[in-house]
Amino acid sequence: MKELLTNIINCTLCKEHLPLEPKPILRAHKDSKIVLIGQAPGRVVHKSGIDWDDQSGKQLRKWLGVSEETFYRDKNFAILPMAFCYPGKAKTGDLPPRKECAPQWHQSVIDHFESDPLYILIGSYACKYYLEGKENLTHRVKNYHHYLPQYFPIPHPSPVNRFWRSKNPWFETETVPQLQQLIKNKLS
């Protein structure tokens, strides 16, 4: 696993398409219990080099019901974004993740897990890549139990996504407690 992660960290596959120098951000351990598959690092995370080190990360940890200490222990959580580098700024939020990363690297990382991790699919890009069918994000999140025990789809915790959250209050009142219980069980 260490050699594979080193190869990914040194990847320059899409260098010419990035607004900043490649800086792949991910982490994993062969014994990771939970794999977070999100979109791509934002500008703040690109600058710090620490995954989920932004407002989205604070909200994600709240939804997961875990402390920073628990979250940043790689035997607990692996971070495997759809794209490993900051893709650039869009009109609202960031550009979509580059399409080269997931097909190039994801399966190789997944093949190195020795445990049977839970994959939390964060946002529409991860859901579209990993889940079959044409359902939209809201349908998938509302019907998360159909994807268990392997996958648990959730919306992206970005502040930009506040409108989705205000239109779907059931997510935080009904789904988040279920997610937190699953996380608690998986980490114990």
Biotite code that builds the C-alpha atoms (Angstrom):
import biotite.structure as struc

atoms = struc.array([
    struc.Atom([0.000, 0.000, 0.000], chain_id="A", res_id=1, res_name="MET", atom_name="CA", element="C"),
    struc.Atom([2.803, 2.448, 0.856], chain_id="A", res_id=2, res_name="LYS", atom_name="CA", element="C"),
    struc.Atom([4.411, 2.060, -2.557], chain_id="A", res_id=3, res_name="GLU", atom_name="CA", element="C"),
    struc.Atom([1.064, 2.548, -4.303], chain_id="A", res_id=4, res_name="LEU", atom_name="CA", element="C"),
    struc.Atom([0.317, 5.709, -2.287], chain_id="A", res_id=5, res_name="LEU", atom_name="CA", element="C"),
    struc.Atom([3.786, 7.041, -3.117], chain_id="A", res_id=6, res_name="THR", atom_name="CA", element="C"),
    struc.Atom([3.120, 6.451, -6.820], chain_id="A", res_id=7, res_name="ASN", atom_name="CA", element="C"),
    struc.Atom([-0.192, 8.321, -6.568], chain_id="A", res_id=8, res_name="ILE", atom_name="CA", element="C"),
    struc.Atom([1.332, 11.214, -4.623], chain_id="A", res_id=9, res_name="ILE", atom_name="CA", element="C"),
    struc.Atom([3.904, 11.572, -7.427], chain_id="A", res_id=10, res_name="ASN", atom_name="CA", element="C"),
    struc.Atom([1.281, 11.370, -10.197], chain_id="A", res_id=11, res_name="CYS", atom_name="CA", element="C"),
    struc.Atom([1.276, 14.109, -12.847], chain_id="A", res_id=12, res_name="THR", atom_name="CA", element="C"),
    struc.Atom([-1.236, 12.459, -15.199], chain_id="A", res_id=13, res_name="LEU", atom_name="CA", element="C"),
    struc.Atom([-3.382, 15.574, -15.669], chain_id="A", res_id=14, res_name="CYS", atom_name="CA", element="C"),
    struc.Atom([-0.792, 18.263, -14.864], chain_id="A", res_id=15, res_name="LYS", atom_name="CA", element="C"),
    struc.Atom([-1.501, 20.278, -18.019], chain_id="A", res_id=16, res_name="GLU", atom_name="CA", element="C"),
    struc.Atom([-5.200, 20.585, -17.064], chain_id="A", res_id=17, res_name="HIS", atom_name="CA", element="C"),
    struc.Atom([-4.717, 21.856, -13.506], chain_id="A", res_id=18, res_name="LEU", atom_name="CA", element="C"),
    struc.Atom([-4.651, 25.509, -12.436], chain_id="A", res_id=19, res_name="PRO", atom_name="CA", element="C"),
    struc.Atom([-1.991, 24.765, -9.803], chain_id="A", res_id=20, res_name="LEU", atom_name="CA", element="C"),
    struc.Atom([0.863, 22.293, -9.566], chain_id="A", res_id=21, res_name="GLU", atom_name="CA", element="C"),
    struc.Atom([-0.299, 18.690, -8.958], chain_id="A", res_id=22, res_name="PRO", atom_name="CA", element="C"),
    struc.Atom([-0.551, 17.945, -5.258], chain_id="A", res_id=23, res_name="LYS", atom_name="CA", element="C"),
    struc.Atom([-2.423, 14.646, -4.868], chain_id="A", res_id=24, res_name="PRO", atom_name="CA", element="C"),
    struc.Atom([-4.168, 14.450, -1.513], chain_id="A", res_id=25, res_name="ILE", atom_name="CA", element="C"),
    struc.Atom([-5.306, 11.077, -0.200], chain_id="A", res_id=26, res_name="LEU", atom_name="CA", element="C"),
    struc.Atom([-4.578, 8.640, 2.588], chain_id="A", res_id=27, res_name="ARG", atom_name="CA", element="C"),
    struc.Atom([-5.205, 4.990, 3.238], chain_id="A", res_id=28, res_name="ALA", atom_name="CA", element="C"),
    struc.Atom([-4.053, 2.055, 5.294], chain_id="A", res_id=29, res_name="HIS", atom_name="CA", element="C"),
    struc.Atom([-4.526, -1.608, 4.467], chain_id="A", res_id=30, res_name="LYS", atom_name="CA", element="C"),
    struc.Atom([-6.705, -1.861, 7.591], chain_id="A", res_id=31, res_name="ASP", atom_name="CA", element="C"),
    struc.Atom([-8.837, 1.265, 7.010], chain_id="A", res_id=32, res_name="SER", atom_name="CA", element="C"),
    struc.Atom([-12.380, 0.586, 8.254], chain_id="A", res_id=33, res_name="LYS", atom_name="CA", element="C"),
    struc.Atom([-14.124, 3.362, 6.339], chain_id="A", res_id=34, res_name="ILE", atom_name="CA", element="C"),
    struc.Atom([-13.271, 4.827, 2.934], chain_id="A", res_id=35, res_name="VAL", atom_name="CA", element="C"),
    struc.Atom([-14.472, 8.339, 2.172], chain_id="A", res_id=36, res_name="LEU", atom_name="CA", element="C"),
    struc.Atom([-14.869, 8.881, -1.550], chain_id="A", res_id=37, res_name="ILE", atom_name="CA", element="C"),
    struc.Atom([-15.484, 12.567, -2.139], chain_id="A", res_id=38, res_name="GLY", atom_name="CA", element="C"),
    struc.Atom([-15.107, 14.989, -4.990], chain_id="A", res_id=39, res_name="GLN", atom_name="CA", element="C"),
    struc.Atom([-11.630, 16.555, -5.051], chain_id="A", res_id=40, res_name="ALA", atom_name="CA", element="C"),
    struc.Atom([-9.598, 18.715, -2.694], chain_id="A", res_id=41, res_name="PRO", atom_name="CA", element="C"),
    struc.Atom([-10.566, 22.375, -2.642], chain_id="A", res_id=42, res_name="GLY", atom_name="CA", element="C"),
    struc.Atom([-8.160, 25.293, -2.755], chain_id="A", res_id=43, res_name="ARG", atom_name="CA", element="C"),
    struc.Atom([-7.862, 25.488, 1.065], chain_id="A", res_id=44, res_name="VAL", atom_name="CA", element="C"),
    struc.Atom([-7.024, 21.776, 1.273], chain_id="A", res_id=45, res_name="VAL", atom_name="CA", element="C"),
    struc.Atom([-4.589, 22.092, -1.642], chain_id="A", res_id=46, res_name="HIS", atom_name="CA", element="C"),
    struc.Atom([-2.795, 24.836, 0.268], chain_id="A", res_id=47, res_name="LYS", atom_name="CA", element="C"),
    struc.Atom([-2.678, 22.994, 3.623], chain_id="A", res_id=48, res_name="SER", atom_name="CA", element="C"),
    struc.Atom([-2.091, 19.529, 2.166], chain_id="A", res_id=49, res_name="GLY", atom_name="CA", element="C"),
    struc.Atom([-4.461, 18.089, 4.789], chain_id="A", res_id=50, res_name="ILE", atom_name="CA", element="C"),
    struc.Atom([-7.586, 16.340, 3.535], chain_id="A", res_id=51, res_name="ASP", atom_name="CA", element="C"),
    struc.Atom([-10.926, 17.791, 4.626], chain_id="A", res_id=52, res_name="TRP", atom_name="CA", element="C"),
    struc.Atom([-9.119, 20.680, 6.382], chain_id="A", res_id=53, res_name="ASP", atom_name="CA", element="C"),
    struc.Atom([-11.869, 23.182, 5.563], chain_id="A", res_id=54, res_name="ASP", atom_name="CA", element="C"),
    struc.Atom([-15.508, 24.050, 6.295], chain_id="A", res_id=55, res_name="GLN", atom_name="CA", element="C"),
    struc.Atom([-16.686, 20.978, 4.363], chain_id="A", res_id=56, res_name="SER", atom_name="CA", element="C"),
    struc.Atom([-14.493, 18.808, 6.576], chain_id="A", res_id=57, res_name="GLY", atom_name="CA", element="C"),
    struc.Atom([-15.933, 20.311, 9.754], chain_id="A", res_id=58, res_name="LYS", atom_name="CA", element="C"),
    struc.Atom([-19.449, 19.551, 8.539], chain_id="A", res_id=59, res_name="GLN", atom_name="CA", element="C"),
    struc.Atom([-18.455, 16.046, 7.413], chain_id="A", res_id=60, res_name="LEU", atom_name="CA", element="C"),
    struc.Atom([-16.961, 15.189, 10.820], chain_id="A", res_id=61, res_name="ARG", atom_name="CA", element="C"),
    struc.Atom([-20.144, 16.482, 12.449], chain_id="A", res_id=62, res_name="LYS", atom_name="CA", element="C"),
    struc.Atom([-22.269, 14.241, 10.219], chain_id="A", res_id=63, res_name="TRP", atom_name="CA", element="C"),
    struc.Atom([-20.003, 11.267, 10.917], chain_id="A", res_id=64, res_name="LEU", atom_name="CA", element="C"),
    struc.Atom([-20.070, 11.991, 14.657], chain_id="A", res_id=65, res_name="GLY", atom_name="CA", element="C"),
    struc.Atom([-16.298, 11.739, 15.062], chain_id="A", res_id=66, res_name="VAL", atom_name="CA", element="C"),
    struc.Atom([-13.547, 13.885, 16.519], chain_id="A", res_id=67, res_name="SER", atom_name="CA", element="C"),
    struc.Atom([-10.632, 15.193, 14.456], chain_id="A", res_id=68, res_name="GLU", atom_name="CA", element="C"),
    struc.Atom([-8.374, 12.714, 16.247], chain_id="A", res_id=69, res_name="GLU", atom_name="CA", element="C"),
    struc.Atom([-10.562, 9.773, 15.209], chain_id="A", res_id=70, res_name="THR", atom_name="CA", element="C"),
    struc.Atom([-11.059, 11.159, 11.708], chain_id="A", res_id=71, res_name="PHE", atom_name="CA", element="C"),
    struc.Atom([-7.370, 11.642, 10.941], chain_id="A", res_id=72, res_name="TYR", atom_name="CA", element="C"),
    struc.Atom([-6.348, 8.130, 12.026], chain_id="A", res_id=73, res_name="ARG", atom_name="CA", element="C"),
    struc.Atom([-5.820, 6.303, 8.712], chain_id="A", res_id=74, res_name="ASP", atom_name="CA", element="C"),
    struc.Atom([-6.737, 2.921, 10.187], chain_id="A", res_id=75, res_name="LYS", atom_name="CA", element="C"),
    struc.Atom([-10.175, 4.445, 10.787], chain_id="A", res_id=76, res_name="ASN", atom_name="CA", element="C"),
    struc.Atom([-10.694, 6.531, 7.650], chain_id="A", res_id=77, res_name="PHE", atom_name="CA", element="C"),
    struc.Atom([-9.121, 6.316, 4.219], chain_id="A", res_id=78, res_name="ALA", atom_name="CA", element="C"),
    struc.Atom([-9.539, 9.296, 1.891], chain_id="A", res_id=79, res_name="ILE", atom_name="CA", element="C"),
    struc.Atom([-9.940, 8.397, -1.766], chain_id="A", res_id=80, res_name="LEU", atom_name="CA", element="C"),
    struc.Atom([-11.348, 11.365, -3.704], chain_id="A", res_id=81, res_name="PRO", atom_name="CA", element="C"),
    struc.Atom([-12.616, 11.063, -7.257], chain_id="A", res_id=82, res_name="MET", atom_name="CA", element="C"),
    struc.Atom([-9.719, 13.339, -8.197], chain_id="A", res_id=83, res_name="ALA", atom_name="CA", element="C"),
    struc.Atom([-6.657, 13.800, -6.021], chain_id="A", res_id=84, res_name="PHE", atom_name="CA", element="C"),
    struc.Atom([-5.744, 17.368, -7.032], chain_id="A", res_id=85, res_name="CYS", atom_name="CA", element="C"),
    struc.Atom([-7.551, 20.699, -6.901], chain_id="A", res_id=86, res_name="TYR", atom_name="CA", element="C"),
    struc.Atom([-9.383, 21.004, -10.256], chain_id="A", res_id=87, res_name="PRO", atom_name="CA", element="C"),
    struc.Atom([-9.875, 24.780, -10.242], chain_id="A", res_id=88, res_name="GLY", atom_name="CA", element="C"),
    struc.Atom([-12.631, 27.269, -9.548], chain_id="A", res_id=89, res_name="LYS", atom_name="CA", element="C"),
    struc.Atom([-16.057, 27.199, -11.200], chain_id="A", res_id=90, res_name="ALA", atom_name="CA", element="C"),
    struc.Atom([-18.799, 29.816, -11.200], chain_id="A", res_id=91, res_name="LYS", atom_name="CA", element="C"),
    struc.Atom([-20.135, 28.341, -7.953], chain_id="A", res_id=92, res_name="THR", atom_name="CA", element="C"),
    struc.Atom([-17.774, 26.108, -6.019], chain_id="A", res_id=93, res_name="GLY", atom_name="CA", element="C"),
    struc.Atom([-14.990, 24.172, -7.707], chain_id="A", res_id=94, res_name="ASP", atom_name="CA", element="C"),
    struc.Atom([-14.786, 22.563, -11.118], chain_id="A", res_id=95, res_name="LEU", atom_name="CA", element="C"),
    struc.Atom([-15.794, 18.904, -11.367], chain_id="A", res_id=96, res_name="PRO", atom_name="CA", element="C"),
    struc.Atom([-13.100, 16.396, -10.429], chain_id="A", res_id=97, res_name="PRO", atom_name="CA", element="C"),
    struc.Atom([-10.738, 15.429, -13.244], chain_id="A", res_id=98, res_name="ARG", atom_name="CA", element="C"),
    struc.Atom([-11.830, 12.140, -14.821], chain_id="A", res_id=99, res_name="LYS", atom_name="CA", element="C"),
    struc.Atom([-8.374, 10.556, -14.990], chain_id="A", res_id=100, res_name="GLU", atom_name="CA", element="C"),
    struc.Atom([-7.840, 9.728, -11.300], chain_id="A", res_id=101, res_name="CYS", atom_name="CA", element="C"),
    struc.Atom([-10.600, 7.300, -10.370], chain_id="A", res_id=102, res_name="ALA", atom_name="CA", element="C"),
    struc.Atom([-10.157, 4.890, -13.312], chain_id="A", res_id=103, res_name="PRO", atom_name="CA", element="C"),
    struc.Atom([-6.368, 5.085, -13.029], chain_id="A", res_id=104, res_name="GLN", atom_name="CA", element="C"),
    struc.Atom([-6.001, 4.543, -9.278], chain_id="A", res_id=105, res_name="TRP", atom_name="CA", element="C"),
    struc.Atom([-9.136, 3.648, -7.306], chain_id="A", res_id=106, res_name="HIS", atom_name="CA", element="C"),
    struc.Atom([-9.285, -0.087, -7.945], chain_id="A", res_id=107, res_name="GLN", atom_name="CA", element="C"),
    struc.Atom([-5.605, -0.500, -7.135], chain_id="A", res_id=108, res_name="SER", atom_name="CA", element="C"),
    struc.Atom([-6.115, 1.174, -3.752], chain_id="A", res_id=109, res_name="VAL", atom_name="CA", element="C"),
    struc.Atom([-9.307, -0.796, -3.081], chain_id="A", res_id=110, res_name="ILE", atom_name="CA", element="C"),
    struc.Atom([-7.484, -4.044, -3.890], chain_id="A", res_id=111, res_name="ASP", atom_name="CA", element="C"),
    struc.Atom([-4.994, -3.276, -1.103], chain_id="A", res_id=112, res_name="HIS", atom_name="CA", element="C"),
    struc.Atom([-7.586, -3.088, 1.680], chain_id="A", res_id=113, res_name="PHE", atom_name="CA", element="C"),
    struc.Atom([-7.348, -6.221, 3.805], chain_id="A", res_id=114, res_name="GLU", atom_name="CA", element="C"),
    struc.Atom([-10.512, -5.460, 5.746], chain_id="A", res_id=115, res_name="SER", atom_name="CA", element="C"),
    struc.Atom([-14.022, -5.063, 4.368], chain_id="A", res_id=116, res_name="ASP", atom_name="CA", element="C"),
    struc.Atom([-14.433, -1.288, 4.632], chain_id="A", res_id=117, res_name="PRO", atom_name="CA", element="C"),
    struc.Atom([-17.595, 0.754, 4.384], chain_id="A", res_id=118, res_name="LEU", atom_name="CA", element="C"),
    struc.Atom([-17.460, 3.157, 1.428], chain_id="A", res_id=119, res_name="TYR", atom_name="CA", element="C"),
    struc.Atom([-19.105, 6.503, 2.098], chain_id="A", res_id=120, res_name="ILE", atom_name="CA", element="C"),
    struc.Atom([-19.869, 8.091, -1.252], chain_id="A", res_id=121, res_name="LEU", atom_name="CA", element="C"),
    struc.Atom([-19.844, 11.853, -0.805], chain_id="A", res_id=122, res_name="ILE", atom_name="CA", element="C"),
    struc.Atom([-21.752, 13.773, -3.466], chain_id="A", res_id=123, res_name="GLY", atom_name="CA", element="C"),
    struc.Atom([-23.038, 13.066, -6.930], chain_id="A", res_id=124, res_name="SER", atom_name="CA", element="C"),
    struc.Atom([-19.696, 12.370, -8.660], chain_id="A", res_id=125, res_name="TYR", atom_name="CA", element="C"),
    struc.Atom([-18.823, 9.484, -6.334], chain_id="A", res_id=126, res_name="ALA", atom_name="CA", element="C"),
    struc.Atom([-22.382, 8.138, -6.438], chain_id="A", res_id=127, res_name="CYS", atom_name="CA", element="C"),
    struc.Atom([-22.515, 8.185, -10.244], chain_id="A", res_id=128, res_name="LYS", atom_name="CA", element="C"),
    struc.Atom([-19.158, 6.423, -10.486], chain_id="A", res_id=129, res_name="TYR", atom_name="CA", element="C"),
    struc.Atom([-19.849, 3.679, -7.930], chain_id="A", res_id=130, res_name="TYR", atom_name="CA", element="C"),
    struc.Atom([-23.608, 3.081, -8.033], chain_id="A", res_id=131, res_name="LEU", atom_name="CA", element="C"),
    struc.Atom([-25.528, 1.653, -10.954], chain_id="A", res_id=132, res_name="GLU", atom_name="CA", element="C"),
    struc.Atom([-28.640, 3.319, -12.317], chain_id="A", res_id=133, res_name="GLY", atom_name="CA", element="C"),
    struc.Atom([-29.668, 6.833, -13.193], chain_id="A", res_id=134, res_name="LYS", atom_name="CA", element="C"),
    struc.Atom([-31.121, 7.909, -9.836], chain_id="A", res_id=135, res_name="GLU", atom_name="CA", element="C"),
    struc.Atom([-30.309, 11.419, -8.680], chain_id="A", res_id=136, res_name="ASN", atom_name="CA", element="C"),
    struc.Atom([-28.383, 12.156, -5.501], chain_id="A", res_id=137, res_name="LEU", atom_name="CA", element="C"),
    struc.Atom([-31.474, 12.867, -3.403], chain_id="A", res_id=138, res_name="THR", atom_name="CA", element="C"),
    struc.Atom([-33.028, 9.518, -4.313], chain_id="A", res_id=139, res_name="HIS", atom_name="CA", element="C"),
    struc.Atom([-29.799, 7.678, -3.544], chain_id="A", res_id=140, res_name="ARG", atom_name="CA", element="C"),
    struc.Atom([-29.270, 9.412, -0.204], chain_id="A", res_id=141, res_name="VAL", atom_name="CA", element="C"),
    struc.Atom([-32.890, 8.871, 0.822], chain_id="A", res_id=142, res_name="LYS", atom_name="CA", element="C"),
    struc.Atom([-32.604, 5.166, -0.072], chain_id="A", res_id=143, res_name="ASN", atom_name="CA", element="C"),
    struc.Atom([-29.121, 4.629, 1.383], chain_id="A", res_id=144, res_name="TYR", atom_name="CA", element="C"),
    struc.Atom([-30.152, 1.304, 2.918], chain_id="A", res_id=145, res_name="HIS", atom_name="CA", element="C"),
    struc.Atom([-30.401, -0.219, -0.602], chain_id="A", res_id=146, res_name="HIS", atom_name="CA", element="C"),
    struc.Atom([-26.631, 0.197, -1.001], chain_id="A", res_id=147, res_name="TYR", atom_name="CA", element="C"),
    struc.Atom([-25.567, -1.220, 2.343], chain_id="A", res_id=148, res_name="LEU", atom_name="CA", element="C"),
    struc.Atom([-23.476, -2.938, 3.591], chain_id="A", res_id=149, res_name="PRO", atom_name="CA", element="C"),
    struc.Atom([-20.875, -1.755, 1.056], chain_id="A", res_id=150, res_name="GLN", atom_name="CA", element="C"),
    struc.Atom([-21.884, 1.821, 0.247], chain_id="A", res_id=151, res_name="TYR", atom_name="CA", element="C"),
    struc.Atom([-23.546, 4.714, 2.073], chain_id="A", res_id=152, res_name="PHE", atom_name="CA", element="C"),
    struc.Atom([-24.296, 7.728, -0.182], chain_id="A", res_id=153, res_name="PRO", atom_name="CA", element="C"),
    struc.Atom([-24.440, 11.218, 1.334], chain_id="A", res_id=154, res_name="ILE", atom_name="CA", element="C"),
    struc.Atom([-24.533, 14.751, -0.094], chain_id="A", res_id=155, res_name="PRO", atom_name="CA", element="C"),
    struc.Atom([-21.396, 16.827, -0.227], chain_id="A", res_id=156, res_name="HIS", atom_name="CA", element="C"),
    struc.Atom([-20.963, 18.793, 3.031], chain_id="A", res_id=157, res_name="PRO", atom_name="CA", element="C"),
    struc.Atom([-19.845, 21.962, 1.242], chain_id="A", res_id=158, res_name="SER", atom_name="CA", element="C"),
    struc.Atom([-21.410, 25.275, 2.327], chain_id="A", res_id=159, res_name="PRO", atom_name="CA", element="C"),
    struc.Atom([-22.387, 25.640, -1.358], chain_id="A", res_id=160, res_name="VAL", atom_name="CA", element="C"),
    struc.Atom([-24.736, 22.688, -0.790], chain_id="A", res_id=161, res_name="ASN", atom_name="CA", element="C"),
    struc.Atom([-26.752, 24.499, 1.908], chain_id="A", res_id=162, res_name="ARG", atom_name="CA", element="C"),
    struc.Atom([-29.774, 24.771, -0.426], chain_id="A", res_id=163, res_name="PHE", atom_name="CA", element="C"),
    struc.Atom([-29.952, 20.989, -0.845], chain_id="A", res_id=164, res_name="TRP", atom_name="CA", element="C"),
    struc.Atom([-29.760, 20.597, 2.917], chain_id="A", res_id=165, res_name="ARG", atom_name="CA", element="C"),
    struc.Atom([-32.523, 23.162, 3.514], chain_id="A", res_id=166, res_name="SER", atom_name="CA", element="C"),
    struc.Atom([-34.786, 21.388, 0.974], chain_id="A", res_id=167, res_name="LYS", atom_name="CA", element="C"),
    struc.Atom([-34.058, 17.974, 2.506], chain_id="A", res_id=168, res_name="ASN", atom_name="CA", element="C"),
    struc.Atom([-34.123, 18.393, 6.307], chain_id="A", res_id=169, res_name="PRO", atom_name="CA", element="C"),
    struc.Atom([-34.809, 14.664, 6.706], chain_id="A", res_id=170, res_name="TRP", atom_name="CA", element="C"),
    struc.Atom([-31.151, 14.015, 5.881], chain_id="A", res_id=171, res_name="PHE", atom_name="CA", element="C"),
    struc.Atom([-29.843, 15.525, 9.120], chain_id="A", res_id=172, res_name="GLU", atom_name="CA", element="C"),
    struc.Atom([-32.768, 14.429, 11.311], chain_id="A", res_id=173, res_name="THR", atom_name="CA", element="C"),
    struc.Atom([-33.214, 10.868, 10.017], chain_id="A", res_id=174, res_name="GLU", atom_name="CA", element="C"),
    struc.Atom([-30.219, 9.747, 7.957], chain_id="A", res_id=175, res_name="THR", atom_name="CA", element="C"),
    struc.Atom([-27.310, 11.294, 9.867], chain_id="A", res_id=176, res_name="VAL", atom_name="CA", element="C"),
    struc.Atom([-28.175, 9.430, 13.123], chain_id="A", res_id=177, res_name="PRO", atom_name="CA", element="C"),
    struc.Atom([-28.209, 6.165, 11.142], chain_id="A", res_id=178, res_name="GLN", atom_name="CA", element="C"),
    struc.Atom([-24.864, 7.036, 9.570], chain_id="A", res_id=179, res_name="LEU", atom_name="CA", element="C"),
    struc.Atom([-23.370, 7.899, 12.967], chain_id="A", res_id=180, res_name="GLN", atom_name="CA", element="C"),
    struc.Atom([-24.502, 4.592, 14.446], chain_id="A", res_id=181, res_name="GLN", atom_name="CA", element="C"),
    struc.Atom([-23.002, 2.692, 11.518], chain_id="A", res_id=182, res_name="LEU", atom_name="CA", element="C"),
    struc.Atom([-19.707, 4.598, 11.924], chain_id="A", res_id=183, res_name="ILE", atom_name="CA", element="C"),
    struc.Atom([-19.679, 3.916, 15.663], chain_id="A", res_id=184, res_name="LYS", atom_name="CA", element="C"),
    struc.Atom([-20.225, 0.184, 15.068], chain_id="A", res_id=185, res_name="ASN", atom_name="CA", element="C"),
    struc.Atom([-17.576, 0.031, 12.340], chain_id="A", res_id=186, res_name="LYS", atom_name="CA", element="C"),
    struc.Atom([-14.951, 1.774, 14.493], chain_id="A", res_id=187, res_name="LEU", atom_name="CA", element="C"),
    struc.Atom([-15.590, -0.259, 17.648], chain_id="A", res_id=188, res_name="SER", atom_name="CA", element="C"),
])
